[in-house]
C-alpha cells in the first residue's frame, strides 16, 4: 500500500496548483484501451478457476498543466469464473464488473515524445454475480449485484506516434473492490494498451 499512499499525496499536491489553470482553455484527449485483468484471491478453495478476464476502458480528459491531467473513464471487466465441489454438491460462480472513475494523472517529462506517469483517483463499481449449485438431480441458479466506491491507482507510459496520436500502456490497481460483509473485498490488477487521441 506504500505506492498508494505516495500517489495520493502527490495527487493532493498537484490539485493545489490546478485552480491557476482553470480559466485557460486546456488541450483535451480521449482514448480506448484493452488488456488483461486479474482478481486477487478469487481462486482460493476452487478446484477449477480462471481469475483473469478481458478488460476494456474508454476514457477522456483534459490537461490541467504541463504535468497534470484530470481524467474520466468507464471500464468493463468480463467474467472471472470458479467452480468446485462442497459436501458433494457441485458449485460454480461467475463475476463481471463495471467501473466509472475519475483520476488525477501526473506525468514527466513535461515535453518530448515519451511520458511516464502515476495516477490516483476514485471509482464507482458494480459487480454482477451468477452462481449455480447442482447435486446431480437438481440445479439451483441465483444472480445478484453489489455497488460501491473504491480507490484506484497505478502507473503508465505513453509515446507520441504522430501529432495528436499517442500509444499508451497502463497498469491499474483497483483497491478493495466488493462488499466486505457479503463476498468480501479484493484487489484487481489491470494491464492494458491502446491509442490516445489529442485535440
Buried (B, 14 or more C-beta within 10 A) or exposed (E): EEEBEEBBEBBEEBEEEEEEBEEEEBEEBBBBBEBEBBBBEBBEEBEEBBBBBBBBBBBBBBBBBEBBBBBBBBBBBBBBBBBBEEEEEBBBBBBBBBBEBBBBBBBEEEEEEEBEBBBBBEBBBEBBBBBBBEEEEEEEEEEEEBEBEBBBBBBBBBBBEEEEEBBBBBBBBBBBBBEEEEBEBBBBBBBBEBBBEBE
